[in-house]
């Protein structure tokens, strides 16, 4: 049976030689992170692991090492100079690597809602990898927050938690990004690709928000959302565009603001599940019209995509994009889509390139890439020869770069 303790007492149970995994996103356990920082002198030698964190990394102090599979802006410089380790792994590989012992796991930290009348705690916004790791970790520390929504799907019994820390503080939020004409144009093109009855998977950013806003005003109906939950889901529900069924929203992460968290609390239309479930392509293949829409930093003229690296720097992580694309390929009537602006923000660098930069990873192989969308058009690369692929991609590049790209084909 778990014991209720202060954050200081819970963290005091961590040994300096331990490997600790922190929860991500809106489920980030800030009180535990801050306490690790406060006990940093005692914890010199501690190894910390985590994914997409939204905080300013208070635990990242001298003597504490950090390794991540999703680089965020506060640690990009540290990754570049080797002070923070980067793991080039897909989201679907995270729990498997810890489960196999390839990555060490002594303490799993989770962020949950208070126990319900059955003594079960929902992992709310972020069961992605925390749920799976909590089931196998020798020690589990739970930050139990009054403000964490109780979301359907997976939960943990109090008896599965070793140390419980009661908190009442706002969750980490990911505010809606500002739109721009380029994102608006891409969103318009994507709207045309989503028929009624689709199961829609999108990431975070301006383009997914615009797409969902457009769908609210369209004739499309009976939609389901998969993978990532964002604020725009609340608008889809208000516009009665979601399927009228249990778990019409099925996600591993909810990344938004309090508006989203309040909507998902005890809402039977929403369930969250771990990566082991959500990132399984065979599950996606069971849906008809599964549409996966993700972004990239570069696509070359063969169709292969780099989604995580630019100018010699790691920008983000591998994520779950490849798993989603695989699921879309297998789904009857499915579509896999890479949607991105044709240039960088300054407009002086093309994101459609003749060849990926030397040293850039091929995050998505060319044989997985189907649709590519920019503000200048939509192309379907499936069934096209290498030459046809290249010519199609030149046609949706920014006009000022088309001649140079076309000349690389000669």
SEGULO-229140 format. One line per 2 residues: their letters; for each residue x, y, z of C-alpha. Coordinates in steps of 0.5 Angstrom, whole numbers. Each point is the difference from the previous one (the first is absolute). Example, Ala and Ser with C-alpha at 12.3 -4.5 7.8 and 13.67 -1.06 7.14 Angstrom:
BEGIN
as	25 -9 16 ~ 2 7 -2 .
END
This chain:
BEGIN
xx	0 0 0 ~ 3 7 -2 .
xx	2 5 5 ~ -2 7 0 .
xx	6 4 2 ~ 3 7 -2 .
xx	4 1 -6 ~ 6 1 4 .
xx	-1 -7 3 ~ -2 -3 -7 .
xx	7 2 -3 ~ 4 -2 6 .
xx	-2 -7 -2 ~ 4 1 -6 .
xx	7 -2 0 ~ 6 4 -4 .
xx	1 -6 -4 ~ -7 -1 -2 .
xx	-3 1 -7 ~ -6 4 0 .
xx	-5 1 -6 ~ -5 6 0 .
xx	-6 1 -3 ~ -1 5 -6 .
xx	-5 5 -2 ~ -6 3 4 .
xx	2 -6 4 ~ 7 3 2 .
xx	1 -1 8 ~ 2 7 2 .
xx	0 -1 7 ~ 5 -7 0 .
xx	4 4 -5 ~ 1 6 4 .
xx	2 -5 6 ~ 5 -3 -4 .
xx	3 6 -1 ~ 0 2 8 .
xx	3 -7 1 ~ 5 1 -5 .
xx	6 0 4 ~ -2 -7 3 .
xx	-2 -3 -6 ~ 7 2 -4 .
xx	0 -6 -5 ~ -7 -1 -1 .
xx	-2 -2 -7 ~ -7 4 -3 .
xx	-4 -2 -6 ~ -6 3 -3 .
xx	-3 2 -7 ~ -4 6 -2 .
xx	1 4 6 ~ -4 7 0 .
xx	4 3 6 ~ 6 4 1 .
xx	4 -7 3 ~ 1 2 7 .
xx	3 -6 1 ~ 6 1 -5 .
xx	5 2 5 ~ 7 -2 1 .
xx	1 -7 2 ~ -6 -3 -3 .
xx	0 -2 -7 ~ -6 0 -5 .
xx	-2 -4 -6 ~ -6 1 -5 .
xx	-3 -3 -6 ~ -3 7 -2 .
xx	4 6 0 ~ -4 7 2 .
xx	3 7 0 ~ 3 1 7 .
xx	5 -6 -1 ~ 2 0 -8 .
xx	6 3 2 ~ 2 -5 5 .
xx	-2 -5 -5 ~ 5 3 -5 .
xx	6 0 5 ~ -2 -6 3 .
xx	-2 2 7 ~ -7 -4 -1 .
xx	0 -6 -4 ~ -5 -2 -5 .
xx	-3 -6 -2 ~ -2 -1 -7 .
xx	-6 -5 1 ~ -7 0 -2 .
xx	-6 1 5 ~ -2 -7 -1 .
xx	7 -2 2 ~ 1 3 7 .
xx	-4 -4 5 ~ 3 -6 -4 .
xx	7 2 1 ~ -1 1 8 .
xx	-4 -6 0 ~ 6 -4 -3 .
xx	5 3 5 ~ 4 3 -6 .
xx	-2 7 3 ~ 1 0 8 .
xx	-7 1 4 ~ 0 1 8 .
xx	-5 5 1 ~ -6 2 -4 .
xx	-3 6 1 ~ -8 1 -2 .
xx	-5 6 1 ~ -7 -2 1 .
xx	-7 2 2 ~ -2 -2 8 .
xx	-2 -7 1 ~ -8 -1 -2 .
xx	-4 -4 4 ~ 3 -6 -2 .
xx	7 2 2 ~ 2 1 -7 .
xx	4 6 -3 ~ -1 2 -7 .
xx	7 2 -4 ~ -4 6 -3 .
xx	3 4 -5 ~ 6 -5 -1 .
xx	0 -7 1 ~ 5 -1 -7 .
xx	6 -3 4 ~ -1 1 7 .
xx	-6 -5 1 ~ 4 -6 -3 .
xx	7 2 4 ~ -4 1 6 .
xx	-3 -8 -1 ~ 8 -2 0 .
xx	4 5 4 ~ 2 -2 7 .
xx	-2 6 3 ~ -6 5 -2 .
xx	-1 7 2 ~ -6 3 -1 .
xx	-2 8 0 ~ -7 0 1 .
xx	-3 6 -2 ~ -7 3 1 .
xx	0 3 -7 ~ 2 -6 -4 .
xx	-6 -2 -4 ~ -3 -7 2 .
xx	0 -3 -8 ~ -3 -6 -2 .
xx	5 -6 -2 ~ 6 -2 4 .
xx	1 1 8 ~ 4 -3 5 .
xx	-2 -2 7 ~ 2 3 6 .
xx	4 -6 2 ~ 4 0 -6 .
xx	3 7 2 ~ 5 0 6 .
xx	0 7 1 ~ -5 5 -1 .
xx	1 8 0 ~ -6 4 1 .
xx	0 6 -4 ~ -5 5 -3 .
xx	3 4 -5 ~ -1 2 -8 .
xx	2 -5 -5 ~ 5 2 -5 .
xx	-3 3 -6 ~ 1 0 -7 .
xx	-3 7 -3 ~ -3 0 -7 .
xx	5 3 -5 ~ -1 6 -4 .
xx	-3 -1 -7 ~ 3 3 -6 .
xx	-2 0 -8 ~ 5 -6 -1 .
xx	-3 -5 5 ~ -7 3 -2 .
xx	1 -2 -7 ~ 3 -7 2 .
xx	-6 -1 4 ~ -5 1 -5 .
xx	3 -5 -5 ~ 0 -5 6 .
xx	-7 1 1 ~ -2 -2 -7 .
xx	4 -7 2 ~ -5 -2 6 .
xx	-6 -3 -2 ~ -6 -2 5 .
xx	2 -6 5 ~ 7 1 0 .
xx	5 -1 6 ~ 4 6 0 .
xx	7 0 3 ~ 4 6 0 .
xx	5 3 4 ~ 1 7 4 .
xx	1 7 -4 ~ -4 5 -4 .
xx	-2 -5 -5 ~ -3 -5 4 .
xx	-4 6 3 ~ -2 3 -6 .
xx	-2 -7 -3 ~ -5 -1 5 .
xx	-3 7 0 ~ -1 -1 -7 .
xx	-3 -7 1 ~ -5 3 5 .
xx	-3 5 -5 ~ 0 -6 -6 .
xx	-5 -5 -1 ~ 4 -6 2 .
xx	-2 -4 6 ~ 0 -6 4 .
xx	8 1 2 ~ 4 -3 5 .
xx	7 3 2 ~ 6 -5 2 .
xx	7 1 2 ~ 0 7 3 .
xx	-5 4 3 ~ 0 8 -1 .
xx	-5 6 2 ~ -3 0 -7 .
xx	-3 -7 2 ~ -5 4 5 .
xx	-2 4 -6 ~ -1 -6 -4 .
xx	-5 -3 5 ~ -4 7 1 .
xx	-1 0 -8 ~ -2 -8 1 .
xx	5 -2 -5 ~ 2 -6 5 .
xx	-3 -7 -1 ~ -5 -1 5 .
xx	3 -6 3 ~ 4 -2 6 .
xx	8 2 0 ~ -1 4 -7 .
xx	7 3 3 ~ 5 -5 1 .
xx	7 3 2 ~ 6 -1 3 .
xx	1 7 2 ~ -4 6 1 .
xx	4 7 -2 ~ -4 6 1 .
xx	-3 5 5 ~ -5 -1 6 .
xx	-5 1 -5 ~ 2 -7 -2 .
xx	1 -3 6 ~ -7 2 3 .
xx	-3 -3 -6 ~ 3 -7 1 .
xx	-1 0 7 ~ -5 -6 1 .
xx	-2 0 -7 ~ -2 -7 -3 .
xx	2 3 -7 ~ 7 0 2 .
xx	5 -5 2 ~ 8 0 1 .
xx	4 -6 -1 ~ 7 -2 0 .
xx	5 1 -6 ~ 0 -8 0 .
xx	-7 0 -3 ~ -1 7 -3 .
xx	6 -1 -5 ~ -1 -7 -2 .
xx	-1 0 -7 ~ -4 -6 0 .
xx	-6 4 4 ~ 0 6 -5 .
xx	-1 -5 -6 ~ -6 -2 4 .
xx	-3 6 -2 ~ -3 2 -6 .
xx	3 7 -3 ~ 5 1 5 .
xx	3 7 -2 ~ 7 1 3 .
xx	3 7 -1 ~ 7 2 2 .
xx	5 5 -1 ~ 7 0 -2 .
xx	6 5 0 ~ 2 -3 -7 .
xx	-2 -4 -6 ~ 5 -2 -6 .
xx	-2 -1 -7 ~ 0 -8 1 .
xx	-6 1 6 ~ 4 -1 6 .
xx	-1 4 6 ~ 4 3 5 .
xx	-4 2 6 ~ 4 2 6 .
xx	7 3 -2 ~ 2 6 -4 .
xx	7 4 -1 ~ 4 -6 4 .
xx	-5 1 6 ~ -5 -5 3 .
xx	-6 4 1 ~ -5 -5 2 .
xx	-1 -7 0 ~ -2 -6 -4 .
xx	-7 -1 3 ~ -5 -4 -2 .
xx	-1 2 -7 ~ 3 -6 -4 .
xx	-5 -4 4 ~ -6 4 -2 .
xx	2 0 -7 ~ 1 -7 0 .
xx	-7 -1 3 ~ -3 5 -5 .
xx	3 -4 -6 ~ -3 -7 3 .
xx	-7 4 1 ~ -6 -1 -5 .
xx	0 6 -3 ~ 5 3 4 .
xx	5 6 -2 ~ 7 2 3 .
xx	1 7 -1 ~ 7 4 2 .
xx	-3 8 0 ~ 5 5 0 .
xx	2 7 -2 ~ 4 0 -6 .
xx	5 5 3 ~ 3 2 7 .
xx	-3 6 3 ~ 5 5 -3 .
xx	-2 -3 -7 ~ 7 -1 -2 .
xx	1 -7 1 ~ -4 -5 -4 .
xx	-3 -6 4 ~ 0 -4 -6 .
xx	7 -2 -2 ~ 4 -4 -5 .
xx	3 -4 5 ~ 0 0 8 .
xx	5 3 3 ~ 6 -4 2 .
xx	0 -3 6 ~ -8 1 1 .
xx	-4 -6 2 ~ -5 -3 -5 .
xx	-6 0 5 ~ -5 -3 -5 .
xx	3 -4 -6 ~ -3 2 -7 .
xx	-4 -7 0 ~ -4 3 6 .
xx	-2 7 -3 ~ -6 0 -4 .
xx	-3 7 0 ~ 4 7 1 .
xx	-4 6 1 ~ 3 7 0 .
xx	-3 7 -1 ~ 1 -1 -8 .
xx	-4 -7 -1 ~ -1 -7 2 .
xx	4 -6 -3 ~ -1 -7 0 .
xx	6 -4 0 ~ -2 -7 0 .
xx	1 -4 -7 ~ 4 6 -3 .
xx	7 -2 -2 ~ 6 4 3 .
xx	0 5 -6 ~ -8 1 1 .
xx	1 1 7 ~ 6 5 0 .
xx	-4 4 -6 ~ -7 0 5 .
xx	4 3 6 ~ 4 5 -4 .
xx	-8 2 -2 ~ -2 2 7 .
xx	7 3 2 ~ 0 8 1 .
xx	1 3 -7 ~ 6 3 1 .
xx	4 -7 1 ~ -4 -4 -5 .
xx	5 2 -6 ~ 6 -2 5 .
xx	-3 -7 2 ~ -2 -2 -7 .
xx	7 1 -3 ~ 2 -5 5 .
xx	-4 -5 -4 ~ 5 1 -6 .
END
